[in-house]
Amino acid sequence: MGEVRIGISGWRYAPWRGVFYPKGLPQKQELHYASRALPSIEINGSFYALQMPERYAGWYADTPDDFVFSVKAPRYVTHILRLREVEGPIANFLASGVLALRDKLGPLLWQFPPSMRFDAALFEAFFKLLPHDFAAGRSLARRHEERMAGRVGFGGDYAGPLRHAVEIRHPSFVTREFADLLRQYRVALVVADTAGKWPYCEELTADFVYLRLHGDKELYASGYNEAALRRWAARIDAWRRGGQPDDAQRIVERAPPRRKSRDVFCYFDNDIKVKAPFDAARLIELLAP
């Protein structure tokens, strides 16, 4: 079976203090606590601003040896530049220290705004830029813009794969052409549960599945009841065994070839009412041997 990583999107939320985090726990110890309660976290501060190499190194040191981070790529690339003239900004992101996570680095998440429509040429050019291993990532990172001088890090000589996932929010992406592009460039399409607000697709286009659970009834707020969590556990179990649920909502009518296994990364983003860490913990229990 594939490896399953279930966790939370971000970890620094004031309402969690005294509920998920023990009362009185210093803020600087929250990652240490969360990373021992759950096996993976999606870093989302990187979406809003480039982080520093020292920060990534600190996160690496503060987490267990078998911990994994996924990292949300900058909105500057996806929301502001909207994939136009982005080689330099992508190089800046890779040079900012993300590669210093080395063996703890999971997929890089590229989330696109609801107003962005599918443009085949634009997305193919973007996919061609994405490095699929650390060596290629370092090569691109070294082409960073001059303004990054003095605050870059390349992760040493660590060798390993780099994975990418995209989260879309406009219905124009629900097309075979987009699914074929994803599959050609080995990029995963995020399975995003958004309380029905944005498109939901379970098209498998890579050797892993990336799942984001934003809330099934109220976006970013509602928790998942036992029946809902058991349903997700069954779907994850099918994916990690290399298959797919019988009722999968695909873009392409024909199911993808069965694999021996697929890794699964699942992050709860229903954080407003302190549901995410507890839902993640329960889902882990349901998938335990």
QUINOR-V33988 format. One record per pair of residues at least 24 apart in sequence whose C-alpha atoms are under 10 Angstrom apart, sorted by the first residue. I is the first residue (numbers start at 1). J is the second residue. Records with the same first field share a line. If there is no record, write none. Layout:
I->J  J
//
This chain:
1->237  238  239  240  241  242  260  261  262  263
2->207  208  236  237  239  240  241  242  259  260  261  262  263  264
3->208  240  241  261  262  263  264  265
4->39  40  208  209  236  237  239  240  262  263  264  265  266  284  287
5->38  39  40  41  67  68  69  70  106  210  263  264  265  266  267  280  284
6->38  39  40  41  42  68  211  212  264  265  266  267  268  277  279  280  281  283  284
7->34  35  37  38  39  40  41  42  68  69  70  212  265  266  267  268  269  276  277  278  279  280  281  283  284
8->34  35  38  39  40  41  42  43  212  213  266  267  268  269  270  271  275  276  277  278  279  280  281
9->40  41  42  43  44  45  69  70  71  72  212  213  214  266  267  268  269  270  271  276  277
10->34  41  42  43  44  45  71  72  267  268  269  271  276
11->35  41  42  43  44  45  271  276  277
12->45
13->271  272  274
14->272  274
15->271  272  273  274
16->271  272  273  274  275  276  277
17->274
19->274
20->274  275  276  277  278
21->277
29->62
30->62
31->59  62  63
32->59  61  62  63  64
33->62  63
34->63  277
35->59  62  63  64  66  67  68  69
36->63  64  67
37->277  278  280  281
38->67  68  277  278  280  281  284
39->63  64  66  67  68  69  280  281  284
40->66  67  68  69  70  104  105  106  265  266  267
41->67  68  69  70  71  106  265  266  267  268
42->68  69  70  71  72  106  107  108  109  212  265  266  267  268  269
43->69  70  71  72  73  108  109
44->70  71  72  73  74  109
45->71  72  73  74
46->71  72  73  74  75  93  96  98
47->71  72  73  74  75  76  77  78  93  109  110  111
48->72  73  74  75  76
49->73  74  75  76  93
50->74  75  76  89  92  93  94  95  96  97  98
51->93  95  96  97  98  151  152
52->93  95  96  97  98  151  152  153
53->95  96  97  98  99  100  101  151  152  153  154  155
54->96  97  100  151  152  153
55->96  97  98  100
56->96  97  98  99  100  101  153
57->97  98  99  100  101  102  153  155
58->100  101
59->100  101  104
60->100  101  102  103  104  105
61->101
63->104
64->104
65->103  104
66->103  104
67->103  104  105  106
68->101  102  103  104  105  106  107  265
69->98  101  102  103  104  105  106  107  108  265
70->98  101  104  105  106  107  108  109  163  164  210  265  266  267
71->98  101  105  106  107  108  109  110  164
72->107  108  109  110  111  165  166
73->98  108  109  110  111  164  166
74->109  110  111
75->110  111  112  113
77->110  111  112
78->110  111  112  113  116
79->111  112  113  114  115  116
80->113
82->112  113  116  122
83->112  122  123  125  126
84->122  123  125  126
85->126
86->125  126  129
87->125  126  129  130  140  141  143  144  145
88->140  141  142  143  144  145  146
89->141  143  144  145
90->126  129  130  137  140  141  143  144  145
91->129  130  137  138  139  140  141  142  143  144  145  148
92->140  141  142  143  144  145  146  147  148  149  152
93->140  141  144  148  152
94->131  134  137  138  139  140  141  142  143  144  152  153  154  155
95->137  138  139  140  141  142  143  144  145  148  149  151  152  153  154  155
96->141  144  148  151  152  153  154
97->141  151  152  153  154  155
98->152  153  154  155
99->134  137  138  141  153  154  155  156  157  158  162
100->153  154  155  156  157  158
101->154  155  158
102->134  154  155  156  157  158  159  160  161  162
103->155  158  159  160  161
105->160  161  162  163
106->161  162  163  164  265
107->161  162  163  164  165  187  188  208  209  210  265
108->162  163  164  165  166
109->163  164  165  166  167  188  189  190  210
110->164  165  166  167  168  189  190
111->165  166  167  168  169  190
112->166  167  168  169  170
113->167  168  169  170
114->168  169  170  171  197  198  199
115->168  169  170  171
116->168  169  170  171  172  173
117->168  169  170  171  172  173
118->168  170  171  172  173  174  175  177  178
119->172  173  177  178
120->173  177  178  181
123->178  181  182
124->178  181  182  184  185
127->164  181  182  184  185  186  187
128->185
130->162  163  164  185  187
131->161  162  163  164
132->160  161  162  163  164  185  186  187
133->158  159  160  161  162  163
134->158  159  160  161  162
135->159  160  161  162
136->161  162
137->161  162
163->187  188  206  207  208
164->188  189  190  206  208  210
165->189  190  191  205  206  208  209  210  211
166->190  191  210
167->191  192  199  210  211  212
168->192  198  199  200  201
169->194  197  198  199  200
170->198  199
171->198  199  200
172->199
173->199  201  251
174->199  200  201  203  250  251  252
175->250  251  252
176->250  251  252  253
177->251  252
178->251
179->203  204  205  250  251  252
180->205  251  252
181->205
182->206
183->207  256
190->265  266
191->249  266
192->266  267
193->217  219  268  269
194->218  219  220  269  270
195->219  220  221  222
200->249  250  251
201->248  249  250  251
202->244  245  247  248  249  250  251  252
203->244  248  249  250  251  252  253  255  256
204->239  243  244  248  250  251  252  255  256  257  262
205->256
206->256  262  263
207->242  259  261  262  263  264
208->239  240  242  261  262  263  264  265
209->236  239  240  262  263  264  265  266
210->263  264  265  266  267
211->236  264  265  266  267  268
212->265  266  267  268  269  270
213->266  267  268  269  270  276  279  280
214->267  268  269  270  271  276
215->268  269  270  271  275  276
216->270
218->270
219->269  270  271  272
220->268  269  270  271  272  273  274  275  276
221->269  270  271  272  273  274  275  276
222->269  270  271  272  273  274  275  276
223->268  269  270  271  272  273  274  275  276  278  279
224->268  270  275  276  278  279  280  282  283
225->279  282
226->279  282  283  286
228->283
229->279  280  282  283  284  286
230->282  283  286  287
231->283
232->266  283  286  287
233->282  283  284  285  286  287  288
234->286  287
236->262  263  264  265  266  283  287
237->262  264  287
238->262
239->263  264
240->264
//
